[in-house]
Amino acid sequence: MSGAINMLTSFYLSYKRTNTKNIDPMYPISHSISSSCTISNVPLLVSCCKKLKSGCTLKFVKASLATEDFTEEVNVDDVSSRLKVTATVNVRKSKEVNVLKKLTELPWLHSQKDSSYEGFVFQLVSTQVDPSSMKPKVSKESVLDWSKCTSLKDSDKDTGCFSFKVKLVIDEDFGEPGAILVRNHYDKELFVETISLEDCFHFSCNSWIQPAHTSKEKRIFFSNKAYLPSQTPKGLKYLRDRELKNKRGDGKGQRLLVDRIYDYDTYNDLGNPDKGAEFTRSTLGGEKNPHPRRCRTGRPNTATDVNVEKPVNLLISSTYVPRDEALEGTRRKDIFMGVWKGVLHNIPAMVTTLFNGNEVSIDISNLATGLYRNVSQAKSLNAYGLFKFLDIKEMLKFETPKTMSWNITSYVRDDEFGRQTLAGMNPVSIERLEVFPPVSKLDPSMYGSNLKEEHIICHLNGMSVQQALDEKKLFILDYHDIYLPFLDRINAQEGRKAYGTRTIFFLTTAGTLKPIAIELSLPPNDSNLPSKQVFTPPVDATTNWLWQLGKAHVCSNDAGVHQLIHHWLRVHACMEPFIIAAHRHLSSMHPVFKLLNPHMRHVLGINAMARESLISAEGIIESGFSSGRYSTHMVSAAYRNWWRFDLEGLPQDLIRRGMAVPDETRPHGLKLLIEDYPYANDGLLIWSAIQELVHTYVNHYYHDDNVVIYDTELQSWYSEAINVGHADVREASWWPKLCNPAKLTEILTIIIWISSAQHAALNFGQYHYGGYVPNRPPLMQKLIPKEHELEYASFIADPHGYFLDSLPSLFQTTKYMAVLDIISAHSHEEEYLGEIKDMFTSWPGEPKIIEAFYKFSMEIRKIENEIKRRNVDPKLRNRCGAGIPPYELLLPTSEPGVTGRGIPNSISI
C-alpha cells in the first residue's frame, strides 16, 4: 500500500518467525518521518531489515488519527534482493506552451522519433562504489512517459507546474542515494524544480533539461546534502568533477541560448562600428580601460573591427547567459510590462516634441501632480487620433515620487539637499572633510581649489574653520576628480554641460547637514578666464537662483556617480566574476555554493540586459546622463583608482569615508560621526546579522585554517575570481588572503551584503528619490552664466525659464522617469532576505545550520521592527519630521511594485 500520508506517522516494526508462533516478543523500532512519506518507504528502511533474519516477516503498523489502523506484511527475502523506490518529480514548462491543453496533447511531450526511449530517463547514483568494479552503484534506468499521465489538477494546468512519480529499482545494498542522472527524450526543454525520493532524500534541481539531441551529457543533480571536496563520498567524486567540467566548457565557439557554460570575456560588445564611427565604443577590460569581466557569449566579431563582438539582434534573439540564468516567468513578465508601460508614458512627450519641432522643456507644475501634461493638453493630443482606445489620463500619469517637496517651485530645499546625502538614493558618497580647502588627487598645480575661509566662516556657528575640522563638523560631496578629466569631452556633446563639483556641509546641532558652499570647476583651458566658481547660501534673488543652479549641477554629478560607480560598478559589475567563478569551481554540493546560491540568482541575466540597453552605445546611460558616451571611461577610472574589495563591507566603507571611527565599546565596533545617519544606522543592523549567520555557517564546516587552505574548490573559486574575473587589479595588495575561517567569513559577508542590502539601498529608491527631475536632474544642458557672458542677461530677465531650460527636455525627462520606474520595481516572485523556505529539505542532517538560518530570520524581523520604530522617532530628524519621508530602503520586506523598500536576496533588477 502506498500514497501520501498527511501527518507525521509512526511506524513500528515487528517480526516473528513464520514457522513458529510468538517465539520472539515484538521488536519496536520507532521511526518518525515527514508528512508526505508513504508505505513505499519500506525499502529505504533496509538498515532495520538487517536486524532481522531471512525468512522473517515485517509487520508495518500505521497509527493515524484520521484513518483506521492497518498492517502490511512484507517478506524480508523479497526486500533484500531488489527494492523499488518512488521518486516524485516536480516540473514546469515554458509559458509559451498552451497550458490549458490536456497533457497528452502537449507538443513538448512528443518523444524524439529516433530515440530508443520515450519520455524522461532517470538513474539513481549511490554515494558508495561497487567493490568489484570500483564504480558508483547505480539503479536501473527508469523511463517516465508523461504523455501517458492523465491525472492533472486544473491548478497545475493553469500554472504550468506538474508533479509526477517514477519507480526506481535498486539493489538492497545500494546505500545512500547521492545523485540522480536525468535525460530528456522529448522535443522541448523542461524545467525540473525538485526530485524527492520517498520524501527522505531531496534534490533541488531548479534547472532546464534540454532534449537529448541537443545535449549529449546526462544531467547530474546531487542530493541536498553538503560535502566539502575532501568529504565527497567515493560514489560521487567522478560526478562532482564532471559536472564542474561541463559548466566550464572549453572556452571556444559561440554559446547557444540552451548552453549552461560559464566563462569570461571583456566588455567588447557595447558598440557596433559596423553602423558607423559614432557607434564605436571602447572595450572595457584590459590595461587601457580596466573593468571586471563579464560572461562570455562567443558571438562573431564585427566586420569593421575584429576585436569587437557583434551586438545581438534583440528582435530575434537575446544575449547569451547560461540557460538557468535567463530571466523567466513572472520576473521576465514584470520587467517587460514595465517596459511597455514606459513606452506608453513616452508617447505624449514624443508627439509634443514632434509637433513643436524641437525639444520641449518640462512643465514643472504638471510634472509635480504626476502628469506630463494636464488633461486638456492630453485631449488636444488625442485629436491626432493616436490615443483613441486608451484612457488618456491614466496613460499619462506617473506615481508622484514620495520625496517630492510640497512646495513644487522650491526644487530642492537646503535641508532636503543635505538630508538626502544621508538618507537618499545615494547615501554612500558623503565624506568627512579632513583638510580645508579640499585637495585634489590630480595634479595639484593645475587642479587646486578656490574655496576660502571667508566663503564658509559665517556658517560655522561661531567656530573657526580649523575648529570645525577638529570637531568633525565639516563634510563634503567631492565629484571634482572623477568628472574633471572628462569634462572637455563631456561638454563638447550636444545638450550636455557639467562641472566637477565640490559641496561643503556643516553638521548642525540638530544632527542635520547644511550646505554652506558649492565649488564648480571646469578644466583650466584659458589662463585668462577663471575655471572655478564658488557659490554660498543666497542673500538676494540673484544669488538664490545661482545657488539653485549650483545645487542642480551637484545633483547631476551625484546622479551620474550613483548610477555609474556605486550602482553599476560596485554592485552589478564587480559581483559578476565571483558568480561566474562559483559556477565553474564550486560544486552545487559545496557548502559555500549552497550559502551563496540565493544571492547569485538573476545577476548574469540582469547584467546582460544592462549591456544591451543600459551601458551600450546610445543606451540609457549615454542618453540620460551628463557623462554621455564617456560614462564608461569614468567607470574604468573609478575601478582603477578607487575600488577595493576589502573596503566594500559596510564598516570599512564608513571608516574609509571618515563617517565612522573604530570603537569597540559601541555596537558593531564603530562610532558614527553623524549619529542620525539612516543608511549607516539601519545598514549596520543588517550587516551584523549577515556576519553572524556567515560566521556560524563557516565555523560549522571549517574547523581550522587547514580546512580552508586545502579546500581545492574554494581556493580555485577565489583565485579565479581575482586573477581572471578581476584581472586588471589582480596584482593589488589589498585583496584579502583566503587563509582561515575568519577571512572566509569576511569575504562571504561582503559578497552577501553587496548582493542584498547594498543593492537594495542603491536601487529601489531611485524612482521615489530621483523621479522628480528638478530635485535630481540626471543631466544639465546649460552651464551657469557669468556676468560677462551674453546668456547672463537672459538669466537675469527670466531666471525660472533659464533654470527649466537647463534641465532635461520633456522627452528626456519622461524617458528617464520611465526607466527609474522599471528598475525600482520588485517582481511578484521576489525572494527577500531572511525568508525561510524548505529548510529541512535543503539542509538534511544539519540541525545547527537550520537553527542558524531560523535565528537569522528572526533577527531580520527584529530589525524591521526597529527600523519602523526609528522612522517615527521625532529626535531623528533625517528620517522623521514634517514632510520628511521615512527611510525604508533597508526595510527587509516589501510588496511587489515600486515601494521604496525591501531587500531581495540578490541583484534581481
C-alpha positions in Angstrom: 0.0 0.0 0.0 1.4 3.5 -0.9 0.1 7.0 -1.0 0.6 10.4 0.6 0.0 10.5 4.4 -0.9 14.0 5.5 0.5 13.9 9.0 3.5 12.6 10.9 3.2 8.9 11.2 5.0 6.4 13.5 6.0 3.1 12.1 6.6 0.2 14.4 8.5 -2.8 13.1 7.7 -6.2 14.5 8.6 -9.6 13.3 8.0 -13.2 14.0 9.3 -16.5 12.7 6.9 -17.7 10.0 7.2 -21.3 11.2 6.9 -20.5 14.9 4.2 -18.6 16.8 5.2 -15.9 19.2 8.8 -17.1 19.8 10.1 -13.6 19.9 8.3 -10.6 21.5 7.5 -7.6 19.4 10.7 -5.7 18.5 9.8 -2.0 18.4 11.8 0.5 16.3 10.3 4.0 16.2 10.9 5.9 13.0 9.5 9.4 12.5 9.2 10.7 9.0 7.8 13.7 7.3 4.2 14.3 6.4 4.3 13.1 2.8 6.0 9.8 3.5 4.4 6.6 2.1 4.4 2.9 2.9 6.6 2.5 -0.2 9.3 4.0 2.1 9.7 0.4 3.5 12.6 -0.4 1.2 14.6 2.6 2.4 14.4 1.3 5.9 16.7 -1.5 4.9 19.0 -0.8 7.8 16.2 -2.0 10.0 15.8 -5.1 7.8 19.4 -6.0 8.5 18.5 -6.6 12.1 16.2 -9.4 11.0 16.9 -12.8 9.7 15.9 -14.3 6.4 12.5 -16.0 6.5 11.0 -13.3 8.8 8.0 -11.2 8.2 7.9 -7.5 8.6 4.7 -6.1 10.0 4.2 -2.4 9.4 1.5 -0.8 11.6 0.4 2.7 10.8 -1.2 4.6 13.6 -3.3 7.6 12.5 -6.0 9.7 14.0 -7.6 10.2 10.6 -7.9 6.6 9.4 -8.2 3.2 10.8 -5.1 1.2 11.7 -3.8 -1.2 9.1 -0.9 -3.6 8.8 1.0 -4.8 5.8 3.4 -7.8 5.7 6.5 -7.8 3.5 8.8 -10.8 3.1 12.4 -9.9 4.1 13.8 -12.1 1.3 11.9 -10.0 -1.2 13.2 -6.8 0.3 16.8 -7.8 0.4 17.1 -8.7 -3.3 15.5 -5.8 -5.2 13.9 -2.7 -3.9 11.5 -0.3 -5.6 11.6 3.3 -4.5 9.4 6.1 -5.7 10.7 9.5 -6.8 8.4 12.5 -7.0 9.4 14.9 -9.8 8.2 18.5 -9.9 8.5 20.2 -13.2 7.3 23.2 -15.1 7.4 24.1 -18.8 7.8 27.2 -20.8 5.0 29.6 -20.7 4.9 29.7 -24.5 3.1 26.4 -24.4 -0.7 26.4 -24.1 -1.1 25.1 -20.5 -4.8 24.6 -20.9 -4.4 21.6 -23.3 -4.6 18.1 -21.9 -1.2 16.7 -21.0 -1.5 14.1 -23.7 -2.0 16.8 -26.3 1.0 19.0 -25.4 3.6 19.2 -28.2 6.5 19.3 -25.8 5.7 15.8 -24.7 6.3 14.3 -28.2 9.3 12.0 -27.9 12.1 12.0 -30.5 11.4 9.5 -33.2 15.0 8.3 -33.4 15.2 7.6 -29.6 15.1 4.2 -28.1 13.4 5.7 -25.1 10.2 7.7 -24.7 10.0 10.4 -22.1 12.4 11.2 -19.3 15.1 8.8 -18.2 16.1 8.7 -14.6 19.0 6.8 -12.9 19.9 6.9 -9.2 23.5 7.0 -8.1 24.7 5.8 -4.7 27.3 7.5 -2.5 29.0 4.1 -2.5 31.1 2.3 -5.1 30.8 -1.3 -6.1 33.7 -3.1 -4.6 34.1 -5.3 -7.7 34.2 -2.6 -10.3 35.1 0.4 -8.1 32.5 2.4 -10.0 29.5 4.1 -8.4 26.5 1.9 -7.6 23.6 2.9 -9.9 20.0 1.9 -10.3 18.5 0.6 -13.4 17.4 3.4 -15.8 13.7 4.2 -15.3 11.7 5.8 -18.1 8.7 8.1 -17.4 6.5 8.8 -20.3 4.5 11.8 -19.1 2.3 11.8 -22.2 0.5 8.8 -20.7 -0.2 10.5 -17.4 -3.7 11.9 -17.4 -4.4 12.8 -13.8 -3.8 16.6 -13.7 -5.3 19.2 -11.4 -6.7 22.2 -13.1 -4.4 24.4 -10.9 -1.5 22.5 -12.4 -2.7 23.3 -15.9 -3.1 27.0 -15.1 0.4 27.4 -13.6 2.3 25.0 -16.0 3.6 23.1 -13.0 3.2 19.4 -12.7 4.2 16.6 -10.3 4.9 13.0 -11.4 6.1 9.8 -9.9 8.6 7.4 -11.2 9.7 4.0 -9.8 13.4 3.3 -9.5 14.8 -0.2 -8.8 17.9 -0.5 -6.6 19.8 -3.3 -5.0 19.3 -4.0 -1.3 22.9 -2.9 -0.6 22.6 0.3 -2.7 23.5 2.6 0.2 22.5 6.2 0.5 21.3 7.9 -2.7 23.7 10.8 -3.6 22.8 11.9 -7.1 20.3 11.3 -9.9 21.0 11.4 -13.6 18.3 12.7 -15.9 18.0 12.7 -19.7 15.2 14.3 -21.7 13.9 12.4 -24.7 11.2 14.9 -25.6 11.5 17.6 -28.3 11.3 20.5 -25.9 13.2 21.6 -22.8 11.6 21.2 -19.4 12.4 22.8 -16.1 12.9 20.3 -13.2 12.3 22.0 -9.9 12.8 19.3 -7.3 13.0 15.5 -7.1 12.2 13.8 -3.8 13.0 10.2 -3.1 10.4 8.7 -0.8 10.3 12.1 0.8 13.6 11.1 2.6 16.2 12.3 0.1 15.7 15.6 -1.7 17.3 17.0 -4.9 16.9 20.7 -5.5 17.4 20.9 -9.3 15.9 24.2 -10.5 17.3 23.7 -14.0 16.2 23.4 -17.6 16.8 20.0 -19.1 17.5 20.2 -22.8 16.4 17.5 -25.3 18.9 14.7 -25.7 19.5 15.6 -29.4 20.9 19.0 -28.3 22.7 17.9 -25.1 24.9 14.7 -25.1 25.5 14.7 -21.4 23.1 13.3 -18.9 22.2 16.0 -16.4 23.6 15.4 -12.9 21.7 16.5 -9.8 23.2 15.9 -6.4 21.2 15.4 -3.2 20.9 18.4 -0.9 23.5 17.2 1.5 26.6 19.4 1.6 30.1 18.0 1.3 33.5 19.7 1.2 35.6 18.3 -1.6 37.7 16.2 0.8 34.5 14.7 2.3 32.9 13.7 -1.1 31.7 10.1 -1.0 33.6 7.8 -3.3 30.5 7.2 -5.4 30.1 10.9 -6.2 33.7 12.1 -6.8 33.7 11.5 -10.5 30.3 13.1 -11.0 31.3 16.1 -8.9 34.3 16.8 -11.1 32.4 16.0 -14.3 29.6 18.5 -13.5 32.1 21.3 -12.9 34.0 20.5 -16.1 30.7 20.6 -18.1 29.9 24.1 -16.7 33.4 25.4 -17.5 33.3 24.4 -21.2 36.3 24.7 -23.4 36.3 28.5 -24.0 35.7 28.1 -27.7 32.9 28.8 -30.1 29.6 30.7 -29.9 27.4 29.9 -27.0 23.9 28.8 -27.7 21.0 30.0 -25.6 20.4 26.4 -24.4 24.0 26.1 -23.1 24.9 26.3 -19.4 28.6 27.2 -19.8 30.2 29.9 -17.6 33.3 31.7 -18.9 34.8 35.2 -19.0 35.2 37.9 -21.6 35.9 41.6 -21.7 33.1 44.1 -22.4 33.8 44.3 -26.1 30.1 44.3 -27.1 29.0 47.8 -26.1 29.3 49.4 -29.5 28.7 48.5 -33.1 31.3 50.0 -35.5 29.5 48.4 -38.4 26.8 51.1 -38.0 29.3 53.9 -38.2 32.1 55.6 -36.3 29.6 57.3 -33.9 28.7 53.8 -32.6 32.2 52.8 -31.8 32.9 52.3 -28.1 36.0 51.3 -26.2 36.3 47.8 -24.8 36.0 47.7 -21.1 38.6 45.3 -19.6 42.3 45.5 -20.1 45.2 47.8 -19.4 43.7 50.8 -21.1 40.2 50.6 -19.7 40.2 48.3 -16.7 36.9 46.8 -15.7 35.6 43.5 -14.2 34.9 40.7 -16.7 31.5 39.6 -18.0 30.1 36.2 -19.0 31.4 35.1 -22.4 29.0 34.7 -25.3 31.4 33.9 -28.2 29.4 35.8 -30.7 31.2 36.6 -34.0 33.1 39.9 -34.4 32.1 42.9 -36.3 33.3 43.3 -39.9 34.8 46.7 -39.1 36.8 45.7 -36.0 37.7 42.1 -35.3 38.3 42.9 -31.6 34.6 44.0 -31.2 31.9 41.4 -30.7 28.8 41.9 -32.8 25.8 43.0 -30.7 22.8 40.7 -30.6 19.8 41.4 -32.7 17.2 41.9 -30.0 14.3 41.5 -32.4 15.1 37.8 -33.0 17.2 36.8 -30.0 18.7 37.8 -26.7 22.2 38.0 -25.2 23.5 34.6 -24.1 23.7 33.8 -20.4 23.8 30.2 -19.2 20.3 28.8 -19.6 19.4 28.7 -15.9 20.5 32.4 -15.5 17.9 33.7 -18.1 15.0 35.6 -16.6 11.9 33.6 -16.8 8.2 33.6 -15.9 6.7 36.3 -13.7 10.0 38.1 -13.3 10.5 38.5 -17.0 6.9 39.4 -17.5 7.1 42.1 -14.8 10.1 43.7 -16.5 8.6 43.7 -19.9 5.3 45.0 -18.6 7.3 47.9 -17.1 9.0 48.5 -20.5 5.7 48.7 -22.3 4.3 51.0 -19.6 7.4 53.2 -20.1 6.8 53.3 -23.9 3.2 54.4 -23.4 4.3 57.1 -20.9 6.7 58.5 -23.5 4.3 58.7 -26.4 2.8 62.1 -25.4 6.3 63.6 -25.0 7.4 62.3 -28.4 4.3 63.7 -30.1 4.6 67.0 -28.3 8.3 67.3 -29.4 7.4 66.2 -32.9 4.7 68.8 -33.4 6.7 71.6 -31.8 9.7 70.9 -34.0 12.2 71.0 -31.1 12.9 69.7 -27.6 10.2 71.0 -25.2 11.1 72.0 -21.6 9.3 70.2 -18.8 6.2 71.7 -17.3 7.1 71.7 -13.5 3.5 72.3 -12.3 2.0 69.4 -14.2 5.0 67.1 -13.6 4.6 67.7 -9.9 1.0 66.4 -10.0 2.1 63.2 -11.7 1.2 64.2 -15.3 3.5 65.3 -18.0 0.7 67.4 -19.4 -2.7 68.4 -18.0 -5.8 66.6 -19.2 -6.8 69.4 -21.6 -3.4 69.1 -23.3 -3.8 65.4 -23.4 -7.2 65.8 -25.1 -5.6 68.0 -27.7 -3.1 65.3 -28.4 -5.9 62.8 -28.7 -7.2 64.9 -31.6 -4.5 63.4 -33.7 -6.2 60.1 -33.2 -3.2 58.4 -31.6 -4.9 57.5 -28.3 -8.4 56.7 -29.4 -8.6 53.4 -27.5 -6.6 54.4 -24.4 -7.5 56.1 -21.1 -5.5 59.3 -21.7 -5.4 60.4 -18.1 -4.2 57.1 -16.7 -1.7 56.6 -19.6 0.0 59.9 -18.9 0.2 59.5 -15.2 3.2 58.7 -13.1 3.0 57.9 -9.5 4.1 61.0 -7.6 7.5 60.4 -6.0 7.4 60.2 -2.2 10.1 62.7 -1.7 8.7 65.5 -3.9 8.5 68.7 -1.9 5.1 70.1 -1.1 6.4 73.4 -2.5 7.0 72.5 -6.1 8.8 75.7 -7.0 11.5 75.3 -4.4 13.1 72.4 -6.3 15.3 71.1 -3.5 15.5 72.9 -0.2 18.9 73.1 1.5 17.8 70.9 4.4 16.5 68.3 2.0 19.6 68.6 -0.1 21.7 67.7 3.0 19.3 65.1 4.3 19.4 63.1 1.0 23.2 62.7 1.3 22.5 60.6 4.4 19.1 59.0 3.6 18.6 59.3 -0.2 19.2 57.1 -3.1 23.0 57.8 -2.9 24.0 57.8 0.8 27.5 56.4 0.1 29.3 59.4 -1.4 29.3 61.7 1.6 32.7 62.0 3.3 34.2 63.8 6.3 36.3 66.8 5.2 39.8 66.4 6.7 41.6 69.4 5.3 40.4 72.8 4.0 40.5 73.8 1.3 40.0 70.3 -0.2 43.0 68.8 -2.0 42.7 67.0 -5.4 44.5 63.7 -6.1 45.0 65.0 -9.6 47.9 67.4 -10.4 47.6 70.0 -7.5 49.3 72.7 -9.6 46.5 72.5 -12.1 43.6 71.4 -10.0 43.6 73.5 -6.9 40.6 74.9 -5.1 39.2 78.4 -4.9 37.4 77.7 -1.7 38.5 80.1 1.0 37.7 80.5 4.7 35.7 83.7 4.0 33.2 81.5 2.0 32.2 79.4 5.0 33.3 81.1 8.2 29.9 82.8 8.7 28.1 79.4 8.5 30.1 77.6 11.3 28.1 78.7 14.4 31.0 80.8 15.6 33.7 78.2 15.1 36.9 78.7 13.2 37.4 76.5 10.2 40.2 74.6 11.9 38.0 74.1 15.0 35.2 72.8 12.8 37.6 70.3 11.2 39.0 69.2 14.5 35.5 68.7 15.9 34.5 66.7 12.8 31.7 69.1 11.8 32.6 69.5 8.1 31.6 67.0 5.4 31.9 67.0 1.6 30.5 65.6 -1.6 33.5 65.6 -3.8 33.0 64.9 -7.5 35.8 67.1 -8.7 38.4 64.3 -9.6 36.0 61.9 -11.2 34.5 64.4 -13.6 37.3 66.9 -14.4 39.5 64.7 -16.6 36.5 64.1 -18.9 34.8 67.5 -18.9 36.2 68.8 -22.1 34.7 65.8 -24.0 31.5 65.7 -22.0 30.8 69.4 -22.6 31.5 69.0 -26.3 28.4 66.8 -26.6 25.2 68.4 -27.7 22.9 69.3 -24.9 25.4 68.3 -22.1 27.0 70.7 -19.7 28.7 69.6 -16.5 31.2 70.7 -13.9 33.4 68.9 -11.4 31.6 69.8 -8.2 32.6 70.0 -4.5 29.9 70.7 -1.9 30.8 71.6 1.7 28.3 70.7 4.5 28.2 71.7 8.2 26.8 69.4 10.8 24.3 71.3 12.8 23.4 70.8 16.5 20.2 69.1 15.3 22.3 66.4 13.6 21.4 67.5 10.1 23.7 68.6 7.3 23.6 72.2 6.0 25.2 73.0 2.6 27.4 76.1 3.1 29.5 76.2 -0.1 29.5 74.8 -3.7 32.5 74.9 -5.9 32.1 74.3 -9.6 35.2 73.6 -11.7 36.0 73.4 -15.4 39.3 72.4 -17.0 41.8 75.3 -16.9 42.0 75.7 -20.6 42.2 79.5 -20.7 44.5 81.2 -18.2 42.7 84.5 -18.7 39.4 83.1 -17.6 38.6 81.6 -14.1 37.9 77.9 -14.3 36.2 77.8 -10.9 33.2 79.4 -9.3 32.1 79.3 -5.7 28.5 79.8 -4.5 27.3 80.2 -1.0 23.8 80.3 0.5 21.8 83.2 -1.1 21.4 86.6 0.2 19.1 88.0 -2.6 17.1 87.0 -5.6 20.0 86.6 -8.0 22.2 84.6 -5.6 19.2 82.4 -4.8 18.8 81.4 -8.5 22.6 80.9 -8.8 22.5 78.7 -5.7 19.6 76.7 -7.1 21.5 76.2 -10.4 24.6 75.2 -8.4 22.7 72.6 -6.4 21.2 71.2 -9.6 24.7 70.7 -11.1 25.8 68.9 -7.9 22.7 66.7 -8.1 23.5 65.9 -11.7 27.1 64.9 -10.7 25.6 62.9 -7.9 23.1 61.1 -10.1 25.9 60.1 -12.5 28.3 58.8 -9.8 25.4 56.9 -8.1 24.4 55.1 -11.3 27.7 54.5 -12.9 30.1 53.8 -10.0 28.1 53.0 -6.8 25.4 51.0 -8.6 26.7 49.6 -11.8 30.4 49.1 -11.0 30.5 48.3 -7.3 27.4 46.1 -7.3 26.5 44.7 -10.7 29.8 44.5 -12.5 32.1 43.6 -9.6 29.9 40.8 -8.4 29.7 39.0 -11.8 33.2 37.5 -11.7 32.5 35.9 -8.3 29.4 34.4 -9.6 31.0 33.0 -12.8 33.9 31.6 -10.8 31.4 30.0 -8.3 29.7 28.1 -11.0 33.0 27.0 -12.6 34.7 25.8 -9.4 32.2 25.2 -6.6 30.1 22.1 -6.8 26.4 22.5 -6.0 27.3 20.2 -3.1 29.8 22.7 -1.7 28.7 24.4 1.5 29.8 27.8 0.2 27.9 27.4 -3.1 24.8 26.5 -1.2 25.2 29.6 1.0 25.8 31.9 -1.9 23.4 30.5 -4.4 20.3 32.5 -3.3 22.4 35.7 -3.6 23.7 34.9 -7.1 20.4 34.4 -8.9 19.4 36.6 -11.8 22.6 38.7 -11.7 24.0 37.4 -15.0 20.7 37.8 -16.8 20.2 41.4 -15.4 23.8 42.3 -16.4 23.3 41.0 -19.9 20.2 43.2 -20.2 22.3 46.1 -19.0 24.9 45.5 -21.8 22.0 45.5 -24.3 20.3 48.8 -23.2 21.9 50.5 -20.2 25.6 51.0 -20.8 25.7 50.3 -24.5 26.1 52.9 -27.3 23.2 55.3 -27.2 21.8 53.3 -24.3 20.0 54.7 -21.2 23.2 55.9 -19.5 24.5 57.7 -22.6 21.2 59.3 -23.5 20.1 60.2 -20.0 23.2 61.3 -18.0 25.6 64.2 -18.4 28.6 62.0 -19.0 27.0 60.6 -22.2 29.3 58.4 -24.3 32.2 59.0 -21.8 30.3 57.3 -19.0 32.2 54.0 -19.2 35.5 55.9 -19.2 34.6 57.3 -15.8 33.7 53.7 -14.6 37.2 52.5 -15.7 38.9 55.3 -13.9 37.0 54.6 -10.7 37.7 50.9 -10.9 41.5 51.6 -11.4 41.9 54.3 -8.9 39.3 53.8 -6.2 37.6 50.4 -6.0 38.9 48.0 -3.4 37.1 44.7 -2.5 38.4 44.8 1.1 36.7 48.1 1.7 33.4 47.2 0.2 31.9 45.9 3.5 29.8 48.5 5.3 32.0 49.1 8.4 35.2 49.5 6.3 33.5 51.7 3.8 32.2 54.0 6.6 35.8 54.2 8.1 37.3 54.9 4.6 34.9 57.8 4.1 35.6 59.2 7.6 32.0 58.7 8.6 32.9 56.4 11.4 35.8 55.6 13.6 36.6 52.2 15.3 35.3 52.0 18.8 35.0 48.5 20.4 32.8 49.9 23.2 30.0 50.7 20.7 27.6 48.4 18.9 29.2 47.0 15.7 32.6 48.3 16.9 32.0 51.7 15.3 31.2 55.2 16.4 29.3 57.1 13.7 30.3 60.8 13.4 26.8 61.6 12.4 24.6 59.8 14.8 21.4 60.1 12.7 22.8 58.6 9.5 19.8 56.4 8.5 21.6 54.3 5.8 24.5 53.5 8.2 22.3 53.0 11.3 20.0 50.6 9.5 22.7 49.0 7.4 24.9 48.1 10.3 22.0 46.1 11.8 21.7 44.1 8.5 25.4 43.8 8.2 25.8 42.4 11.7 23.0 39.9 11.1 24.6 38.6 7.9 28.0 38.5 9.5 26.7 36.4 12.4 25.0 34.0 10.1 28.1 33.6 7.9 30.4 33.2 11.0 28.2 30.4 12.4 28.0 28.7 8.9 31.7 28.9 8.1 32.8 27.7 11.5 30.4 24.7 11.2 32.1 23.5 8.1 35.7 24.8 8.6 37.1 23.9 12.0 40.6 25.2 11.4 42.8 27.1 9.0 43.9 23.9 7.1 40.4 23.0 6.1 40.2 26.4 4.3 43.6 26.3 2.8 43.3 22.7 1.4 39.7 23.2 0.1 40.6 22.9 -3.6 37.3 24.1 -4.9 37.2 27.1 -2.6 40.7 28.2 -3.4 40.1 27.8 -7.1 36.9 29.9 -6.9 38.6 32.8 -5.1 41.8 32.7 -7.1 40.0 32.7 -10.5 37.5 35.4 -9.4 40.6 37.6 -8.7 43.1 36.6 -11.4 40.6 36.2 -14.3 37.4 38.0 -13.3 39.2 41.0 -11.8 42.4 40.6 -13.9 43.1 44.3 -14.2 43.5 44.7 -10.4 44.8 41.2 -9.6 48.2 42.4 -8.5 46.7 44.7 -5.8 48.0 44.0 -2.4 44.7 44.7 -0.7 42.9 41.5 -1.7 42.1 39.5 1.5 44.1 36.3 1.7 41.8 33.3 1.9 43.8 31.5 4.6 41.5 30.9 7.6 37.8 30.8 8.6 37.8 34.5 9.7 38.9 35.6 6.2 36.4 33.4 4.5 33.7 34.9 6.8 34.8 38.4 5.8 34.8 37.6 2.0 31.4 35.9 2.1 29.8 38.6 4.3 30.9 41.3 1.8 29.5 39.4 -1.2 26.2 38.7 0.5 25.9 42.3 1.8 26.6 43.8 -1.6 24.2 41.5 -3.4 21.4 42.1 -1.0 21.3 45.1 1.3 23.7 47.4 -0.6 21.9 46.8 -3.9 18.6 47.5 -2.2 19.8 50.8 -0.7 21.1 52.0 -4.1 18.4 50.7 -6.4 14.9 50.6 -5.0 14.7 54.2 -4.0 15.6 55.5 -7.5 12.1 56.4 -8.6 10.9 58.0 -5.4 14.2 59.9 -4.8 15.1 60.7 -8.5 11.7 60.7 -10.2 11.1 64.4 -9.6 13.7 65.6 -12.1 14.1 69.2 -10.7 15.2 67.6 -7.5 17.8 65.4 -9.0 18.4 66.1 -12.7 20.4 63.3 -14.3 21.9 65.9 -16.8 22.1 69.6 -17.3 22.0 71.3 -20.7 23.5 74.7 -19.7 26.4 76.0 -17.6 25.7 78.8 -15.1 26.2 82.1 -16.9 28.8 84.6 -15.8 28.3 88.3 -15.8 30.4 88.9 -18.9 28.6 86.3 -21.0 25.7 87.0 -23.3 23.4 84.5 -21.6 23.6 86.3 -18.3 21.1 88.9 -19.5 18.6 86.1 -20.3 19.2 84.6 -16.9 18.5 87.9 -15.2 15.4 88.5 -17.2 13.9 85.1 -16.6 15.8 83.0 -14.1 13.0 80.5 -13.8 12.9 79.9 -17.5 16.7 79.6 -17.6 16.6 77.0 -14.9 14.0 75.0 -16.7 15.9 75.2 -20.0 19.0 73.9 -18.1 17.1 70.7 -17.1 16.5 67.7 -19.4 13.8 68.2 -22.1 10.3 66.8 -21.7 11.1 63.7 -23.7 14.4 63.1 -21.8 12.5 63.5 -18.5 9.7 61.1 -19.3 12.1 58.5 -20.6 14.3 58.9 -17.5 11.2 58.6 -15.2 10.0 55.5 -17.1 13.4 53.8 -16.7 13.5 54.6 -13.0 10.0 53.2 -12.6 11.1 49.9 -14.2 14.3 49.4 -12.3 12.8 50.5 -8.9 10.1 47.8 -9.0 10.0 44.5 -7.2 8.9 41.4 -9.0 5.9 39.4 -7.9 8.2 36.5 -7.2 10.9 38.3 -5.3 12.7 36.4 -2.6 13.6 38.6 0.4 16.4 38.4 2.9 15.6 36.3 5.9 12.8 34.4 4.3 12.7 30.7 5.3 11.9 28.1 2.6 12.4 24.4 2.6 15.0 24.5 5.4 14.7 20.8 6.4 14.9 19.5 2.8 17.7 22.0 1.9 19.9 21.1 4.8 19.3 17.5 5.7 21.1 16.3 8.8 22.3 19.8 9.7 20.3 21.0 12.7 22.9 23.6 13.6 22.7 25.2 10.1 18.9 25.1 10.2 18.9 26.7 13.6 21.3 29.4 12.3 19.0 30.3 9.5 16.0 30.5 11.7 17.9 32.7 14.1 18.9 34.9 11.2 15.3 35.1 10.0 14.1 36.1 13.5 16.8 38.8 13.7 15.8 40.2 10.3 12.2 40.5 11.7 13.5 42.3 14.7 15.5 44.7 12.6 12.4 45.5 10.5 10.5 46.4 13.7 13.5 48.5 14.9 13.6 50.5 11.6 9.9 51.2 11.8 10.4 52.4 15.4 13.2 54.7 14.3 11.1 56.1 11.5 8.6 57.6 13.9 11.2 58.9 16.4 11.0 62.8 16.3 14.5 63.0 17.6 15.8 61.5 14.4 15.3 64.5 12.0 16.9 62.9 9.0 14.1 60.3 8.8 11.2 61.8 10.7 9.5 65.3 10.6 7.0 67.4 8.7 7.1 66.3 5.0 10.1 64.0 5.6 9.6 60.5 4.2 10.7 57.7 6.5 13.9 55.9 5.5 12.6 52.5 4.3 15.2 51.3 1.8 16.6 48.8 4.2 13.3 47.5 5.5 13.7 43.8 4.6 10.2 43.1 3.2 8.1 44.6 0.5 5.0 44.1 -1.7 5.5 43.9 -5.5 6.0 47.1 -7.4 7.7 50.4 -6.8 7.6 50.6 -3.0 10.9 52.2 -2.0 11.6 49.3 0.4 12.5 45.6 0.5 15.9 43.7 0.4 15.8 40.9 -2.1 18.4 38.2 -1.7 20.1 39.0 -4.9 20.7 41.7 -7.5 17.3 41.0 -9.1 16.9 44.1 -11.3 
